[in-house]
């Protein structure tokens, strides 16, 4: 089915899911009519609660849901809409107090009514969840600990919110309405159980073994795994998988990495992993034979999903990883379509896979433009960053008709997208993947 049609379908489903509980609460019998702002604040509360519950489904990695948009976009939306939902929930009690100042004690976490206290503590759980997520790197919160607290705070907030609604009882005075709302949230939160219990059960049936960990330039490692007792995984070049290491598939410690091997490599799967954090800093010491589990493939950042007459690739740092997979796959397929690769990095000695790229040039119609921030003495190539000037000098003729793929740090992606627009490339011809997924 056409990806656009599938994307529109899931968007409609999403809107129905968001609004349906509110509509159900309006079915008779309903409470006596009250001031507009009171009803408005309650509507915000219902919408905010449903938005929070839906987040469990958004992050459950359902391939059919994420494919039309790309999982990086889904996770970006998850982060942004969760903040919006919390703001709606914060507005709910504030509007009530502004409408009737005599209710100010409802904002007291140790005062007010039992219903208001329960609601307040659920709201505090969500606020803490958002703060820990936004400032995780600044406060140096361990990634695995953050994931556990993130899940526990989210589930606690949902439970407390339903308890609050039950105690208030305005719109769930009839048992069937309360049951509908509870079942609705349980189904959505069950996505968390699917992600943490059911998916790992399937992963246990298809384990991998670490075959080789090879150093590359720029503190990057080629991390190769081979299937252990099964036929392996089929993926499209440019996709990625979550990687778990160790004997248990149920560990919270998992990290997303792009495939860098060819999609036609039947001997195993290779990832490109750069030393950027606690887990990746020790990746070079993982011994061969270590058990690995893969959750994938994920992502729609692939020329297989968007065929064109030619391609222009933009890589920044470790953002080269999906492009190595694309180039290797296209070479193995004897693909003759023209490709231009813009590759930006800090120093020449740190340009990962540059020897691999040079070897691939002999097998592909490939033009490579390196852009260095700190060029060595005698460097005659491009310097600084990939910007409009670099594109003006090196963009291929007919580039507007080609598809343009960008992967790298957020600042680099934003800059390249702006440069492409200045060059006259429409957004419909641009595909970006931001690898900061968490």
C-alpha positions as CSV (number, residue, x, y, z in Angstrom):
1,X,0.0,0.0,0.0
2,X,1.2,3.6,-0.8
3,X,3.1,5.0,2.2
4,X,1.2,8.3,2.0
5,X,-2.1,6.5,2.3
6,X,-0.9,4.4,5.2
7,X,0.5,7.6,6.9
8,X,-2.9,9.4,6.5
9,X,-4.7,6.3,7.8
10,X,-2.7,6.2,11.0
11,X,-3.0,10.0,11.4
12,X,-6.8,9.6,11.3
13,X,-6.7,6.7,13.8
14,X,-4.6,8.8,16.1
15,X,-7.0,11.7,16.0
16,X,-9.9,9.4,16.7
17,X,-8.1,7.8,19.6
18,X,-7.3,11.3,21.1
19,X,-10.9,12.6,20.9
20,X,-13.0,9.4,21.5
21,X,-12.8,9.3,25.3
22,X,-13.9,13.0,25.5
23,X,-16.8,12.2,23.2
24,X,-17.8,9.2,25.3
25,X,-17.8,11.3,28.5
26,X,-20.3,13.6,26.8
27,X,-22.8,10.8,26.3
28,X,-25.8,11.0,28.6
29,X,-26.1,10.9,31.5
30,X,-23.9,13.9,32.0
31,X,-23.4,16.2,35.1
32,X,-25.4,19.3,35.5
33,X,-24.3,22.2,33.4
34,X,-21.4,24.3,34.9
35,X,-19.5,27.4,33.8
36,X,-17.7,27.2,30.5
37,X,-14.2,27.5,32.0
38,X,-14.8,24.6,34.3
39,X,-15.9,22.4,31.5
40,X,-13.0,23.6,29.4
41,X,-10.5,22.7,32.1
42,X,-12.0,19.2,32.4
43,X,-11.7,18.8,28.6
44,X,-8.0,19.7,28.7
45,X,-7.6,17.2,31.5
46,X,-9.1,14.4,29.5
47,X,-7.2,15.2,26.3
48,X,-3.9,15.5,28.2
49,X,-4.5,12.1,29.9
50,X,-5.3,10.4,26.7
51,X,-2.2,12.0,25.1
52,X,0.0,10.6,27.9
53,X,-1.5,7.1,27.5
54,X,-1.0,7.2,23.7
55,X,2.7,7.8,24.2
56,X,3.1,4.2,25.4
57,X,1.8,3.1,21.9
58,X,4.0,5.6,20.0
59,X,7.2,4.2,21.5
60,X,6.3,0.5,21.1
61,X,8.1,0.3,17.8
62,X,5.2,-1.1,15.7
63,X,6.8,-1.2,12.3
64,X,3.5,-0.7,10.4
65,X,2.9,2.5,12.3
66,X,6.4,4.0,12.2
67,X,7.2,3.0,8.5
68,X,5.3,5.9,6.8
69,X,7.0,8.5,9.0
70,X,10.3,7.1,10.2
71,X,10.8,6.1,13.8
72,X,13.1,9.1,14.4
73,X,10.2,11.4,13.6
74,X,7.8,9.4,15.8
75,X,10.2,9.7,18.7
76,X,10.7,13.4,18.1
77,X,6.9,13.9,18.1
78,X,6.7,11.7,21.3
79,X,9.1,14.1,23.1
80,X,7.3,17.3,21.9
81,X,3.7,16.1,22.3
82,X,4.4,14.7,25.8
83,X,5.4,18.2,26.9
84,X,2.2,19.7,25.4
85,X,0.1,17.0,27.2
86,X,1.7,17.9,30.5
87,X,1.1,21.6,29.9
88,X,-2.6,20.8,29.3
89,X,-2.8,18.8,32.5
90,X,-1.1,21.6,34.4
91,X,-3.6,24.1,33.0
92,X,-6.5,21.9,34.2
93,X,-6.3,22.8,38.0
94,X,-5.0,26.3,37.3
95,X,-8.1,27.2,35.2
96,X,-10.4,25.8,37.9
97,X,-8.8,28.0,40.5
98,X,-8.8,31.1,38.3
99,X,-12.5,30.5,37.7
100,X,-13.2,30.1,41.4
101,X,-10.4,31.4,43.7
102,X,-12.0,29.7,46.7
103,X,-10.6,26.4,45.3
104,X,-7.0,27.5,45.7
105,X,-6.4,24.9,48.4
106,X,-6.8,22.2,45.6
107,X,-3.3,23.2,44.5
108,X,-1.9,22.2,47.9
109,X,-0.3,18.7,47.6
110,X,-1.1,18.0,51.2
111,X,-4.4,19.9,51.4
112,X,-7.6,20.1,49.4
113,X,-9.6,16.9,48.9
114,X,-8.4,13.4,48.5
115,X,-9.2,13.6,44.8
116,X,-7.1,16.8,44.4
117,X,-4.2,15.3,46.3
118,X,-4.1,12.2,44.1
119,X,-4.4,14.3,41.0
120,X,-1.6,16.6,42.1
121,X,0.8,13.7,42.8
122,X,0.0,12.2,39.3
123,X,0.8,15.6,37.8
124,X,4.1,15.9,39.8
125,X,5.1,12.5,38.4
126,X,4.6,13.7,34.9
127,X,6.5,17.0,35.5
128,X,9.4,15.0,37.0
129,X,9.3,12.7,34.0
130,X,9.6,15.6,31.6
131,X,12.4,17.3,33.6
132,X,14.5,14.2,33.8
133,X,14.1,13.7,30.1
134,X,14.9,17.2,29.0
135,X,17.9,17.6,31.4
136,X,19.1,14.0,31.4
137,X,22.4,14.8,29.8
138,X,23.0,17.9,31.8
139,X,22.5,16.1,35.1
140,X,24.4,13.1,33.8
141,X,21.6,10.7,34.6
142,X,22.5,7.1,33.6
143,X,20.7,6.1,30.4
144,X,19.4,2.8,31.7
145,X,18.3,4.3,35.1
146,X,16.5,7.1,33.1
147,X,14.6,4.5,31.0
148,X,13.4,2.6,34.2
149,X,12.3,5.8,35.9
150,X,10.7,7.1,32.7
151,X,8.5,4.0,32.5
152,X,7.7,3.9,36.2
153,X,6.8,7.6,36.4
154,X,4.6,7.3,33.3
155,X,2.7,4.3,34.6
156,X,2.3,5.9,38.0
157,X,0.9,9.0,36.5
158,X,-1.7,7.1,34.5
159,X,-2.8,5.1,37.6
160,X,-3.0,8.2,39.7
161,X,-4.9,10.1,37.0
162,X,-7.6,7.3,36.8
163,X,-7.8,7.3,40.6
164,X,-8.3,11.0,40.6
165,X,-11.1,10.7,37.9
166,X,-12.8,8.0,39.9
167,X,-12.7,10.1,43.1
168,X,-14.1,13.2,41.4
169,X,-16.7,11.2,39.5
170,X,-18.2,14.0,37.5
171,X,-18.0,12.4,34.1
172,X,-17.5,8.8,35.2
173,X,-20.6,8.6,37.5
174,X,-21.9,5.7,35.4
175,X,-19.8,2.5,35.7
176,X,-19.7,1.9,32.0
177,X,-18.0,5.2,31.3
178,X,-15.4,4.6,33.9
179,X,-14.8,1.1,32.6
180,X,-14.4,2.4,29.0
181,X,-11.8,4.9,30.1
182,X,-9.9,2.3,32.2
183,X,-9.9,-0.2,29.3
184,X,-8.8,2.5,26.9
185,X,-5.7,3.3,29.0
186,X,-4.9,-0.3,29.8
187,X,-4.8,-1.2,26.1
188,X,-2.5,1.7,25.4
189,X,-0.2,1.0,28.4
190,X,-0.1,-2.6,27.3
191,X,2.1,-1.5,24.5
192,X,4.8,-1.1,27.2
193,X,4.3,-4.7,28.1
194,X,4.6,-5.7,24.4
195,X,7.8,-3.7,24.1
196,X,9.4,-5.0,27.3
197,X,8.0,-8.6,27.5
198,X,6.7,-9.9,24.2
199,X,9.3,-8.4,21.8
200,X,12.2,-9.8,23.9
201,X,10.6,-13.2,23.9
202,X,10.8,-13.2,20.1
203,X,14.3,-11.9,20.2
204,X,15.4,-14.8,22.4
205,X,14.5,-17.2,19.6
206,X,16.9,-15.5,17.2
207,X,20.1,-14.7,19.1
208,X,23.3,-13.5,17.5
209,X,27.0,-13.9,18.4
210,X,29.6,-11.1,18.2
211,X,32.0,-12.2,15.5
212,X,34.4,-9.3,15.2
213,X,35.0,-5.8,16.7
214,X,37.3,-3.9,14.4
215,X,38.7,-0.4,15.0
216,X,38.0,2.3,12.3
217,X,39.2,5.9,12.1
218,X,37.6,8.5,14.3
219,X,37.1,6.4,17.5
220,X,34.6,4.3,15.5
221,X,34.2,0.5,15.6
222,X,32.9,-1.9,13.0
223,X,30.8,-4.3,15.2
224,X,29.9,-7.5,13.4
225,X,27.5,-10.1,14.6
226,X,26.4,-13.4,13.0
227,X,23.1,-15.3,13.4
228,X,23.2,-18.1,16.0
229,X,21.1,-21.0,14.8
230,X,18.9,-19.1,12.3
231,X,18.9,-17.5,8.9
232,X,19.5,-13.9,10.2
233,X,17.7,-10.7,9.4
234,X,16.8,-9.0,6.1
235,X,17.0,-5.3,6.1
236,X,17.0,-2.3,3.7
237,X,20.2,-0.3,3.5
238,X,20.0,2.7,5.8
239,X,17.9,1.0,8.4
240,X,18.9,0.4,12.0
241,X,18.3,-1.9,15.0
242,X,18.4,-1.7,18.8
243,X,21.3,-3.8,20.1
244,X,21.4,-5.7,23.3
245,X,24.5,-7.5,24.6
246,X,24.6,-10.3,27.2
247,X,22.7,-13.5,28.1
248,X,19.3,-11.9,28.7
249,X,17.0,-10.3,26.0
250,X,15.1,-8.6,28.9
251,X,17.7,-6.1,29.8
252,X,16.8,-2.4,29.7
253,X,20.3,-1.7,28.3
254,X,19.8,-1.4,24.5
255,X,21.0,1.1,22.0
256,X,20.1,2.0,18.4
257,X,22.8,1.7,15.7
258,X,22.6,1.9,12.0
259,X,23.6,-1.1,9.8
260,X,26.8,-0.5,7.9
261,X,27.0,-3.8,6.1
262,X,25.5,-4.5,2.7
263,X,21.9,-5.7,2.7
264,X,23.2,-8.5,0.5
265,X,25.8,-9.7,3.0
266,X,24.5,-13.1,4.0
267,X,27.4,-13.8,6.4
268,X,26.4,-11.5,9.1
269,X,25.4,-7.9,10.1
270,X,27.7,-5.0,10.8
271,X,27.1,-1.8,12.7
272,X,29.2,1.3,12.9
273,X,29.5,2.4,16.6
274,X,31.3,5.6,17.6
275,X,32.6,6.2,21.2
276,X,30.1,8.8,22.4
277,X,29.0,7.5,25.8
278,X,29.3,5.0,28.7
279,X,28.1,2.0,26.5
280,X,29.9,2.9,23.3
281,X,33.1,3.8,25.1
282,X,33.5,0.1,26.0
283,X,32.3,-1.4,22.7
284,X,35.9,-2.1,21.6
285,X,36.4,-4.4,24.5
286,X,33.4,-6.7,23.8
287,X,34.9,-10.2,23.3
288,X,33.9,-12.3,20.3
289,X,31.4,-14.9,21.1
290,X,29.3,-12.6,23.3
291,X,25.5,-13.1,22.9
292,X,23.7,-10.3,21.2
293,X,20.0,-9.6,20.5
294,X,18.7,-7.3,17.7
295,X,15.3,-5.5,17.7
296,X,14.8,-4.5,14.1
297,X,15.0,-3.6,11.3
298,X,13.6,-0.2,11.9
299,X,13.4,3.0,9.9
300,X,12.4,4.3,6.5
301,X,15.7,6.1,5.8
302,X,16.5,4.1,2.7
303,X,16.8,4.4,-1.1
304,X,15.0,1.1,-1.3
305,X,11.9,2.8,0.1
306,X,12.3,5.9,-2.1
307,X,13.7,5.0,-5.5
308,X,15.1,7.8,-7.7
309,X,17.2,8.3,-10.8
310,X,20.1,9.3,-8.5
311,X,21.0,10.3,-5.0
312,X,22.9,13.0,-3.0
313,X,24.1,11.9,0.4
314,X,25.1,14.2,3.3
315,X,27.0,12.7,6.2
316,X,28.3,14.3,9.4
317,X,30.6,12.3,11.6
318,X,29.2,8.9,12.5
319,X,26.2,9.8,10.3
320,X,28.2,8.1,7.6
321,X,27.1,4.7,8.9
322,X,23.8,4.3,7.0
323,X,25.5,5.6,3.9
324,X,28.2,2.9,4.1
325,X,25.4,0.3,4.1
326,X,23.7,2.1,1.1
327,X,26.9,2.3,-0.9
328,X,27.9,-1.3,-0.2
329,X,24.5,-2.6,-1.1
330,X,24.4,-0.6,-4.3
331,X,27.8,-1.8,-5.3
332,X,26.8,-5.4,-4.6
333,X,23.7,-4.8,-6.8
334,X,25.9,-3.3,-9.5
335,X,23.7,-0.2,-9.3
336,X,24.8,2.4,-12.0
337,X,22.7,5.4,-10.7
338,X,24.9,8.5,-10.0
339,X,25.6,9.3,-6.3
340,X,27.3,12.3,-4.8
341,X,28.4,12.0,-1.2
342,X,29.2,15.1,0.9
343,X,31.0,13.9,4.0
344,X,31.8,16.4,6.8
345,X,34.1,15.7,9.7
346,X,36.5,17.5,12.0
347,X,39.9,16.1,10.9
348,X,41.2,14.1,8.0
349,X,42.7,11.4,10.2
350,X,39.3,10.9,11.9
351,X,37.3,10.4,8.7
352,X,35.8,6.9,9.3
353,X,35.6,4.5,6.4
354,X,37.5,6.7,4.0
355,X,39.4,3.8,2.6
356,X,36.2,1.8,2.2
357,X,34.6,4.8,0.3
358,X,37.6,5.1,-2.0
359,X,37.4,1.3,-2.8
360,X,33.6,1.7,-3.5
361,X,34.3,4.5,-6.0
362,X,35.7,1.9,-8.4
363,X,32.4,0.0,-8.3
364,X,29.9,2.9,-8.4
365,X,29.2,6.1,-10.2
366,X,30.3,7.9,-7.0
367,X,31.6,11.4,-6.4
368,X,32.8,12.3,-3.0
369,X,33.2,15.8,-1.5
370,X,35.0,15.8,1.9
371,X,34.5,18.9,4.1
372,X,36.9,19.3,7.1
373,X,36.6,21.7,10.0
374,X,40.3,21.4,10.8
375,X,42.1,20.5,7.6
376,X,45.7,19.4,7.6
377,X,48.5,21.4,6.0
378,X,48.3,21.3,2.3
379,X,44.6,20.4,2.2
380,X,43.1,21.6,-1.1
381,X,39.5,20.3,-0.5
382,X,36.5,22.0,1.1
383,X,36.9,23.4,4.7
384,X,34.5,24.5,7.4
385,X,31.0,23.1,7.1
386,X,28.6,21.8,4.5
387,X,26.8,25.0,3.6
388,X,25.2,26.8,0.6
389,X,28.7,27.7,-0.8
390,X,29.8,24.0,-0.8
391,X,26.6,23.0,-2.5
392,X,26.9,25.7,-5.1
393,X,30.4,24.4,-6.1
394,X,29.7,20.7,-6.0
395,X,26.0,19.9,-6.4
396,X,25.5,17.7,-9.5
397,X,23.5,18.9,-12.5
398,X,20.0,17.8,-12.2
399,X,20.4,17.6,-8.4
400,X,16.9,18.9,-7.8
401,X,15.5,15.8,-9.4
402,X,17.6,13.5,-7.2
403,X,16.6,12.4,-3.7
404,X,18.7,13.9,-0.9
405,X,19.5,12.0,2.3
406,X,21.0,13.6,5.4
407,X,22.3,12.0,8.5
408,X,24.4,13.5,11.3
409,X,24.2,15.8,14.3
410,X,21.0,18.0,14.6
411,X,22.9,21.2,13.9
412,X,24.4,19.8,10.7
413,X,21.1,18.5,9.5
414,X,19.4,21.8,10.0
415,X,22.2,23.6,8.2
416,X,22.2,21.3,5.2
417,X,18.4,21.4,4.9
418,X,18.6,25.2,4.8
419,X,21.4,25.1,2.2
420,X,19.3,22.7,0.1
421,X,16.3,25.0,0.2
422,X,18.5,27.9,-0.8
423,X,19.7,25.7,-3.7
424,X,16.1,25.3,-4.8
425,X,15.6,21.7,-3.6
426,X,12.0,21.1,-2.4
427,X,11.4,19.5,1.0
428,X,9.7,16.6,-0.8
429,X,13.1,15.6,-2.2
430,X,14.9,15.7,1.2
431,X,15.0,12.8,3.7
432,X,16.7,13.4,7.1
433,X,17.5,11.1,10.0
434,X,18.6,12.5,13.3
435,X,20.4,9.8,15.3
436,X,19.7,11.3,18.7
437,X,16.8,9.0,19.3
438,X,16.7,9.3,23.1
